[in-house]
Structure formats: structure tokens, C-alpha cells
Amino acid sequence: MLEKNSLQLLEEALAVLEQGFSELPEFEAGVRPKHLRAVLQEAALRLQDNFPYPHPLYAGQMLKPPHPVARLAYMLALYINPNNHALDGGRASSAMEKEAVAAIASMFGYTSHLGHLSASGTIANLEALWVARHACPQGLVLASEQAHNTHARMCEVLQLPFQSVATDALGRMDMNALEHTLKHKPTAAVITTLGTTGLGAVDPLHEILRLRERYGFRVHVDAAYGGYFKLAANLDSETRAAFDAISQADSIVVDPHKHGLQPYGCGCVLLRDPAESLFYKHDSPYTYFTSAELHLGEISLECSRPGAAAVALWATQKLLPMVPGGEFANSLEASRRAALAFHRHVANSQTYLAGPRPELDIVVWTLAASGRAAAGHRAQAVFDAAAHRQLHLALLRLPDNLATAWWPVLRNDADRVTALRSCLMKPEHETWLPRILALLDTAARESLSA
């Protein structure tokens, strides 16, 4: 299951890296191979207590293995261990970060930008909201009920007033509910989610931007999970319209450690207006002296950041350019095709109750039953039976409004419905789908007959 053949390429790259320091006196850090071996073997044994995340039969949570080039480039950079806060600590890796981030900004259609990598989407969203607080200091921050739960927490950290907006029957921000709030309450910013992490729903950004013209708020796009689908050619028309409008957003967050094939943690925050760098103005009296060029720490809330993450992302984008019709875009399209085929299967079976047609690559469904409670118990049983057969799914508690909209046939005997959920993030999921569905059906028959 674990790809190891490329490790020889790492040795070759390390030899090239070492040549760059050939003028230094000979030095090698002392190691004790015997002790290292014992500890590494113990660590490997401990790591066996994990789900098989890289395998196609892991179709549960939002976990996608890094590409081999990202893994190798990250390990290569670790031999230097650069810090991309200041050029003193990461001269080459800072330049690579600027190039990699510029490529992401270009993918989204930004003709100018300010941005950098971060530890995660959470921190990237925090920073975007921090900028929003300076740019629009008065008013609410709004996000849909299906937006990521960290938005409310980050607003609490920043002491920004936050309010959720109801969703429509597809789990997207409801435009009538949004406009009602805009009419009655001053609003500073609207967080638009392009790919909710629960349902994969895409808020109608194009419609939100029209409301911005009337009510004058800042638009932040949380595309941490779904952002790279901007490149996919097989989106439905409404979803495509939302992604096509992304260049008009004031700020964008995307997570290369999700669909960007990177190791954790690698988030990215982008601001459309480079002039917003003035909000970051600060002084670090011992850091920014080796170069007059921009030090990334001058435009970031974080200080120390791993240069290895930038090197890994840069290498991945070199190997797999982010262009429509390219290998990288094709892998996203494969994931969506897999999700659509999965959805057709559960929709055409009397055993399951399907959720809406997937907008990206997340599928949600539950088990046919007389009521919500029974459907939830059956979903849990199928989840357990599938795991016993090495098919790993995920569970989701669906709120009352969506359960009512999706599955009105279920008796309302519980506030929520426990549903099954699959993130078909790996392009291999498409070719493995017949085996995945066969295992799912077997698990359903097994659990329902027990």
C-alpha cells in the first residue's frame, strides 16, 4: 500500500543539495543508527493503529494522501529545515512560496494579490477575518449554518459579532434569509463557503456578489476544501457559476493539504487588494535586515512557518500544473465522477435514501426505514459492518431542516438523522468504485439481517 520506490530519488536529490554547501568544512551530525532503528521501528508499530488513509477503501473523512513529489520535496527541505518567516531563515523556500502562492492566485483569477501559506485553513480564515475587521470595522460577520464551525470561534477570538444564516434544501446559504438579515442588520462581511466540509455544498457566490452591490459588505470565500474544483470541467451549471465568480471576492482561503496533494498543515490565504498589507505593519528589530525584499513574516499573523511546506507545494505545482485539462484537473474530475456514480447507486436502491446530487465529491445517504431513529441505527450498523470488511466510511448527523427536506418519508421521531457520508477525494476511487459499492451492499445486507 505504501509507495517506497521513490526514496531512491530522495537520495539523489540530497546529493545535489549537498553540493551547494561543498565549500564548508566537513561536518556530519552524530547519529546512532542502532538506536534510531529501534525507535523508528517502534514508531512504525505505533502508526499501524490508524485507518488506511492512503488506500481507496478509505472513503470516509476528508483525508487525501500527499503526492509522492510533495512527500519527497518536504523531506528534502527538512535537511535544511528553513523557516519562512524571514529571508534569513528561508531565502530559497520563501521565493518558492511566493511563486506557489502566485500560481494559486492566478488559478482563482486574481490579477493582483497579497498572500502566503499558513498552518491550516482555520488559521488562514482567522487571518482573512482579521483583515476584514480592519477593512470593515462595523457590522456582523455572516456565514451559513453549514459553514465550518471554526468561523464562529474565530469571530469570538477577534471579538467580531457573528450570526449564522439559514440554508436552503441543498445545504447552501439561503439567499432570502441572507437578504433579510442584510436589510435589518449592518453587515461587515459575508463568509461564502465553496464546498462545505459536511455536505460538499457550494454557496451561490455569484448571487451573494449581486447583494454586495446593494448592501456594501466584504465577501470572504472559504474554499479550504473545495477551491481546487475551480479547475474541474464537470461541475453543474450553478456550481460552475459560483466558482467562476471567485475572482471578485475580497479574500479567499484554500487548503493545499486537502485537494492540493500536500502534507498537513498547508493552508493558504489570499487578499485581492495588495494595499491591505498596511494592516500588517509591524517591526521585528532582529529579523528583517538581510534583504530589502518582502519577508513573508511582514504580511502574516504567524511567525515561524515551515519552509518545507512551501517547497513541497512548489514541487507539486511544477510536476502537476494547475491548468484546466491537465493531469491535476483530471484527477478532480475523476473524484466528482466517482461521487456522481456513487450517488446514482444509492438513489436507485431500495435499501438506501440518497441525499442531493453531489456538487463536488462528497456523497451523503442514509438507510431506508420507518423513522429517523431507525434510519440512524441502521446507518451506524452499516458503518460498523463496512469497517469490518475494510471499507471505511464516515457518519454525519443531519439537522432537522435538511432531514425534512431530503427524506420526508421518515417519521419525525428524532431531532436529527444519522447519515452515512463518503469523501471520494482520491482519483483512484473512480476505478475502485465497483468494489466499494459491492462491499457497501454486502455490509448493508449483513447488518439489516442481523
C-alpha positions in Angstrom: 0.0 0.0 0.0 2.8 2.4 0.8 4.8 3.8 -2.1 8.6 3.4 -1.4 10.3 3.2 -4.8 10.7 6.9 -5.0 13.0 7.0 -1.9 16.0 6.5 -4.2 15.1 9.8 -5.9 15.4 11.5 -2.5 18.9 10.2 -2.0 19.8 11.6 -5.5 18.3 14.9 -4.7 20.1 15.1 -1.3 23.4 14.6 -3.1 22.6 17.6 -5.4 21.5 19.7 -2.3 24.7 18.9 -0.5 26.8 20.1 -3.5 25.5 23.6 -2.7 27.4 23.6 0.5 30.6 22.0 -0.7 32.9 24.9 0.3 32.1 24.4 4.0 34.4 22.4 6.2 33.4 18.8 6.5 30.7 18.2 9.2 28.2 15.5 9.9 25.8 15.3 12.8 26.4 12.4 15.0 23.8 9.7 14.9 23.5 6.2 16.4 21.9 4.0 13.8 21.2 1.2 16.2 19.2 3.5 18.5 17.5 5.2 15.6 16.4 1.9 14.1 14.8 0.8 17.3 12.9 4.0 17.8 11.8 4.1 14.2 10.6 0.5 14.3 8.6 1.3 17.4 7.1 4.4 15.8 6.1 2.3 12.8 4.4 -0.2 15.0 2.5 2.5 16.8 1.4 4.0 13.4 -0.2 0.8 12.5 -3.0 1.9 14.8 -4.5 4.1 12.1 -7.2 3.7 9.4 -5.7 3.0 5.9 -6.0 6.6 4.8 -4.0 6.3 1.5 -6.0 3.2 0.3 -9.0 3.6 -2.0 -11.1 1.6 0.5 -10.8 4.5 2.9 -13.7 6.6 1.7 -14.6 8.3 4.9 -13.3 11.6 6.2 -11.6 14.3 4.2 -8.2 12.7 4.1 -6.1 12.6 0.9 -2.5 11.3 0.8 0.2 13.8 -0.4 1.6 13.2 -3.8 5.0 11.4 -3.8 6.7 14.5 -5.1 5.3 16.6 -2.2 6.4 14.0 0.3 9.9 13.8 -1.2 10.3 17.5 -1.5 9.1 18.0 2.1 11.7 15.5 3.3 14.4 17.1 1.1 13.7 20.5 2.6 13.8 19.1 6.2 17.5 18.5 5.8 17.8 22.3 5.8 14.7 23.0 7.8 14.0 26.5 6.6 11.7 28.9 8.4 9.7 31.1 6.0 9.1 33.9 8.5 12.1 35.9 7.3 14.6 35.6 4.4 17.3 35.0 7.0 15.7 31.7 7.8 14.3 30.6 4.4 15.7 32.5 1.4 15.1 29.9 -1.3 11.9 28.4 0.3 10.4 31.9 0.7 10.9 32.6 -3.0 9.3 29.2 -3.8 6.4 30.1 -1.5 5.8 33.4 -3.3 5.8 31.5 -6.7 3.5 28.8 -5.4 1.0 31.2 -3.9 1.0 33.4 -7.0 0.1 30.3 -9.0 -2.9 29.6 -6.7 -3.9 33.3 -7.0 -3.7 33.0 -10.8 -5.9 29.9 -10.7 -8.6 31.8 -9.0 -8.3 34.7 -11.5 -6.7 37.3 -9.2 -4.7 39.7 -11.3 -3.1 41.1 -8.2 -2.9 39.7 -4.7 -1.3 39.5 -1.3 -1.0 36.1 0.3 1.0 33.3 1.8 0.8 29.8 3.2 -0.4 29.1 6.8 -0.6 26.2 9.2 -4.2 25.4 8.3 -7.5 26.6 6.8 -8.6 27.6 10.3 -5.6 30.0 10.7 -6.0 31.2 7.1 -9.6 32.0 7.8 -8.7 33.7 11.1 -6.3 36.0 9.2 -8.8 36.8 6.5 -11.3 37.8 9.2 -8.7 39.8 11.0 -8.1 41.8 7.8 -11.9 42.1 7.4 -12.1 43.6 10.9 -9.6 46.3 9.9 -11.2 46.9 6.5 -14.8 46.9 7.7 -14.7 47.6 11.4 -18.5 47.8 11.9 -21.2 45.2 11.5 -21.9 41.5 11.6 -20.0 38.6 10.1 -22.4 36.2 8.5 -21.9 32.6 7.4 -24.3 29.7 6.6 -25.4 27.2 9.1 -23.4 24.6 7.2 -20.2 26.7 7.2 -17.2 25.4 9.1 -17.7 25.6 12.9 -14.4 27.5 13.4 -15.8 30.7 11.8 -17.9 31.4 14.9 -14.9 30.6 17.2 -12.5 32.8 15.2 -15.0 35.7 15.3 -15.2 35.2 19.1 -11.3 35.4 19.2 -11.4 38.6 17.2 -14.4 40.0 19.1 -16.5 40.2 16.0 -20.3 39.8 16.2 -21.2 36.6 14.3 -24.5 35.2 13.1 -25.5 32.1 11.1 -27.7 32.3 8.1 -30.2 29.5 7.3 -29.5 27.1 4.4 -31.8 26.0 1.6 -32.8 22.5 0.9 -29.4 21.7 -0.7 -27.4 22.9 2.3 -26.3 26.2 0.6 -26.7 29.6 2.1 -30.3 30.7 1.6 -30.4 34.0 -0.3 -33.8 35.1 1.1 -32.6 34.6 4.6 -29.3 36.4 3.8 -31.1 39.4 2.3 -33.5 39.6 5.2 -30.5 39.9 7.6 -28.8 42.4 5.3 -31.9 44.6 5.3 -32.2 44.7 9.0 -28.7 44.5 10.4 -25.4 46.3 9.4 -23.1 43.6 8.0 -19.4 43.9 7.6 -18.6 40.6 5.9 -20.3 37.5 4.4 -18.3 34.3 4.5 -19.2 32.3 1.4 -18.3 28.6 1.5 -17.4 26.9 -1.8 -17.6 23.3 -0.6 -18.9 22.8 2.9 -17.0 20.1 4.8 -20.1 18.2 5.8 -22.1 18.1 2.6 -19.9 19.5 -0.1 -22.4 22.3 -0.7 -21.4 25.4 -2.7 -22.9 28.7 -1.6 -24.1 30.8 -4.6 -21.3 33.3 -4.6 -22.5 34.9 -7.9 -25.8 35.8 -6.2 -24.0 37.0 -3.0 -21.9 39.3 -5.1 -25.0 40.9 -6.5 -26.2 41.5 -3.0 -22.9 43.1 -2.2 -23.6 45.7 -4.8 -26.7 46.7 -3.0 -25.6 46.4 0.7 -21.9 47.0 0.6 -20.3 44.2 2.6 -17.0 42.4 2.3 -17.0 38.9 0.7 -14.7 36.3 2.1 -14.6 32.9 0.3 -13.8 29.8 2.4 -12.8 27.4 -0.3 -10.5 25.4 2.0 -11.9 22.1 0.9 -13.5 22.9 -2.5 -11.3 25.6 -4.0 -9.3 23.5 -6.5 -12.6 22.4 -8.2 -12.3 25.8 -9.9 -10.3 23.7 -12.5 -12.8 20.9 -12.9 -14.8 20.8 -16.2 -17.6 18.6 -15.0 -19.4 20.8 -12.4 -23.1 21.5 -12.6 -24.1 24.9 -14.0 -25.0 26.6 -10.7 -21.8 25.3 -9.1 -19.7 26.5 -12.0 -21.3 29.9 -11.8 -20.2 30.2 -8.2 -16.6 29.2 -8.9 -16.5 31.5 -12.0 -17.2 34.4 -9.7 -14.4 33.7 -7.2 -12.1 36.4 -8.6 -14.5 39.1 -7.4 -14.1 38.0 -3.7 -12.2 40.2 -1.4 -10.3 37.3 0.1 -10.0 33.6 -0.4 -8.8 30.6 1.6 -7.8 27.3 0.2 -6.1 24.3 1.8 -3.4 22.7 -0.4 -3.4 19.9 2.3 -6.8 18.8 1.1 -7.2 18.6 -2.7 -3.8 20.2 -3.3 -1.9 16.9 -2.5 0.1 18.3 0.3 1.1 17.1 3.8 -0.6 18.7 6.8 -0.5 21.5 7.5 -0.6 23.7 4.5 -3.3 26.4 4.2 -3.3 29.5 2.0 -4.9 32.9 2.4 -5.2 35.4 -0.4 -6.3 39.0 -0.4 -7.3 40.6 -3.6 -6.0 44.1 -2.7 -2.2 44.2 -2.0 -2.7 47.6 -0.3 -4.2 45.7 2.6 -0.6 44.9 3.6 -0.8 48.2 5.6 -2.9 46.3 8.3 0.1 44.1 9.0 2.6 46.9 9.6 4.9 46.0 12.5 8.6 45.9 13.4 10.8 43.0 14.2 14.1 44.6 15.2 16.2 41.4 14.8 14.6 39.8 11.8 14.2 41.8 8.6 17.7 43.1 7.8 19.4 40.7 5.4 17.3 41.9 2.4 15.1 44.7 1.2 12.8 42.2 -0.4 9.5 41.3 1.1 9.8 39.0 4.1 6.7 36.8 4.4 6.5 37.4 8.1 5.8 41.1 7.3 2.4 40.0 5.8 1.4 37.2 8.1 -0.1 36.8 11.6 2.1 33.8 12.1 5.8 34.0 12.7 7.7 30.7 12.3 6.3 28.7 9.4 7.8 25.6 7.7 9.7 26.3 4.6 9.4 22.6 3.8 5.6 23.1 3.2 6.4 25.7 0.6 9.0 23.5 -1.1 6.6 20.6 -1.3 3.8 22.7 -2.8 6.1 24.4 -5.3 7.4 21.0 -6.4 3.9 19.6 -6.8 2.8 22.5 -8.9 5.9 22.1 -11.1 5.0 18.5 -11.7 1.3 19.0 -11.9 0.4 22.5 -13.2 -2.9 23.8 -12.1 -4.5 24.3 -15.6 -7.8 23.2 -17.0 -7.5 19.8 -18.8 -4.2 18.9 -17.1 -3.4 15.9 -15.0 -4.2 17.7 -11.8 -7.6 18.9 -13.0 -8.4 15.5 -14.4 -7.9 13.9 -11.0 -10.5 16.3 -9.5 -12.9 15.4 -12.3 -12.4 11.7 -11.6 -13.3 12.3 -8.0 -16.5 14.0 -9.0 -17.4 11.3 -11.5 -17.0 8.8 -8.7 -19.2 10.7 -6.4 -21.9 11.0 -9.0 -21.8 7.3 -9.8 -21.9 6.5 -6.0 -25.0 8.8 -5.7 -26.7 7.1 -8.6 -26.2 3.7 -7.0 -27.7 4.6 -3.6 -30.5 6.6 -5.3 -31.5 3.6 -7.4 -31.5 1.2 -4.5 -34.5 0.5 -2.2 -32.0 -0.1 0.7 -30.9 3.5 0.9 -32.2 7.0 0.9 -30.0 9.3 -1.1 -29.2 12.9 -0.3 -29.0 15.6 -3.1 -26.8 15.1 -6.1 -23.2 15.9 -5.1 -21.9 19.3 -6.1 -18.2 18.2 -5.6 -17.1 14.8 -4.4 -19.0 14.2 -1.1 -21.9 11.8 -1.0 -24.5 11.7 1.8 -27.1 9.0 2.3 -28.9 7.0 4.9 -30.8 3.7 5.3 -34.4 3.3 4.3 -36.5 2.9 7.5 -39.8 3.8 9.0 -38.4 6.8 11.0 -35.4 8.9 11.7 -34.3 6.9 14.8 -34.4 3.6 12.9 -32.6 5.0 9.9 -29.8 6.3 12.2 -29.4 3.0 13.9 -29.2 1.2 10.6 -26.6 3.7 9.3 -24.5 3.1 12.4 -24.8 -0.7 11.8 -23.8 -0.4 8.1 -20.9 1.9 9.2 -19.6 -0.8 11.6 -20.2 -3.7 9.2 -18.4 -1.9 6.3 -15.4 -1.2 8.6 -15.3 -4.9 9.5 -14.9 -5.5 5.7 -12.1 -2.9 5.5 -14.4 -0.3 3.8 -14.2 2.8 5.9 -17.0 5.4 5.7 -18.0 8.4 7.8 -21.1 9.3 9.8 -22.9 12.7 9.8 -25.7 14.0 12.0 -28.1 15.8 9.7 -30.1 18.7 11.2 -33.9 18.7 11.2 -34.5 21.1 8.3 -32.3 19.1 5.9 -33.7 15.8 7.1 -37.2 17.0 6.5 -36.3 18.3 3.0 -34.4 15.3 1.9 -36.3 12.4 3.5 -39.9 13.4 4.3 -40.8 9.6 4.2 -39.0 9.2 7.6 -41.2 9.6 10.6 -40.1 12.6 12.7 -39.2 10.7 15.8 -35.8 12.4 16.4 -34.4 15.9 16.0 -31.6 14.7 13.7 -30.9 11.8 11.3 -27.6 10.0 11.4 -26.4 9.6 7.8 -23.5 8.0 6.1 -21.0 10.2 4.3 -18.2 9.5 1.9 -15.4 11.8 0.6 -14.3 10.3 -2.7 -11.2 12.5 -2.8 -8.8 10.1 -4.4 -8.9 9.8 -8.2 -8.4 6.0 -7.6 -11.9 6.0 -6.1 -13.4 6.0 -9.6 -11.7 2.7 -10.6 -12.3 1.2 -7.2 -16.0 2.2 -7.1 -17.5 -1.2 -8.2 -15.6 -2.9 -5.3 -16.6 -0.1 -2.9 -20.2 -0.4 -3.8 -20.2 -4.2 -3.6 -18.7 -4.0 -0.1 -21.3 -1.4 0.9 -24.2 -3.5 -0.3 -22.8 -6.6 1.5 -22.4 -4.6 4.7 -26.0 -3.3 4.4 -27.4 -6.8 3.8 -25.3 -8.2 6.7 -26.3 -5.5 9.2 -30.0 -5.4 8.2 -30.4 -9.2 8.5 -28.7 -9.3 11.9 
